[in-house]
Amino acid sequence: MPVFRSPELKPPVLVSPELPHPVLSSPAFPKPRFPEPSFPLPMLRKPAFPLPKLVLPSFPLPKLKKPAFPLPRFALPMLPLPRLALPIFPMPKL
C-alpha cells in the first residue's frame, strides 16, 4: 500500500548512536556541568572482617523424596485454594 506524503513535510532526521543528537547538541541545550565536590569523596575499601559467602541454616533441611504412587501428568502444584465466599445471610432450606 503506497504511503502518500505531502511535499511540505520534511524527511525524518536519522540519528546514529555515534553522532551527537542534532537538537540536544545545539547551543540551546548546553551540556550540564556538574560542580566538583568541595569535600573529599570516601574511597571504597575492603571491610576489615570477611563477609559470609553462604549462610546455612542450623537445622537439617528435609530431603525431598519421590511419592510412592505415580503422579498424573496434569497434576497442578499443591497450592492452597482460596475459600469460597459464603453468604452472610442464612440460606432458606428447600
C-alpha positions in Angstrom: 0.0 0.0 0.0 1.6 3.3 -1.0 2.2 6.0 1.6 1.1 9.4 0.5 3.2 12.3 2.0 2.6 15.9 1.4 5.6 17.7 -0.1 5.9 20.3 2.8 6.7 17.6 5.3 10.5 17.3 6.0 12.1 13.9 5.9 12.8 12.5 9.3 16.3 13.1 10.7 18.1 9.8 11.1 20.3 9.8 14.2 23.0 7.2 14.5 24.2 6.4 18.0 27.8 7.5 17.2 26.8 11.0 16.1 25.6 13.6 18.6 21.9 14.4 18.6 21.2 17.4 16.3 18.8 19.0 18.8 20.4 18.0 22.1 23.9 19.1 21.0 22.7 22.5 19.9 23.6 25.6 21.9 20.0 25.8 23.1 20.6 22.7 25.2 24.0 23.1 26.8 25.5 20.0 28.4 25.1 20.0 32.2 28.3 20.6 34.1 28.5 19.0 37.5 30.5 21.0 40.0 33.4 19.4 41.7 32.6 18.5 45.3 34.2 20.6 48.0 34.7 17.7 50.3 36.8 14.6 49.6 34.9 11.6 48.4 35.4 8.4 50.5 37.4 5.7 48.9 35.9 2.2 48.7 37.9 -0.3 50.7 37.6 -3.9 51.7 35.8 -4.5 55.1 38.1 -5.5 58.0 36.1 -8.7 58.5 35.4 -11.3 55.9 31.8 -11.3 54.6 30.0 -14.7 54.8 29.6 -16.3 51.4 26.7 -18.6 52.2 24.6 -18.8 55.3 23.5 -22.3 56.0 20.6 -23.0 58.4 21.4 -24.5 61.8 18.6 -27.1 61.4 18.7 -30.0 59.0 16.7 -29.5 55.8 14.2 -32.2 54.9 15.1 -34.2 51.8 12.6 -34.4 49.0 11.6 -38.0 48.1 9.6 -39.3 45.3 6.0 -40.3 46.0 5.2 -43.9 46.3 2.5 -43.6 43.6 3.0 -42.0 40.2 1.6 -38.5 39.8 -0.6 -37.8 36.8 0.9 -35.5 34.1 -1.9 -32.9 34.5 -1.3 -32.6 38.3 -1.3 -29.0 39.4 1.1 -27.8 42.1 -0.5 -28.2 45.5 -1.4 -24.6 46.2 -3.8 -23.6 48.9 -7.1 -22.9 47.1 -8.9 -19.8 48.3 -12.0 -20.5 50.3 -15.3 -19.8 48.7 -17.0 -16.6 49.8 -20.0 -17.9 51.8 -23.1 -15.6 52.0 -23.6 -13.9 55.4 -27.4 -14.2 55.3 -28.9 -17.6 56.1 -29.9 -19.6 53.1 -33.5 -20.8 53.0 -33.9 -24.6 53.2 -35.5 -26.0 50.1 
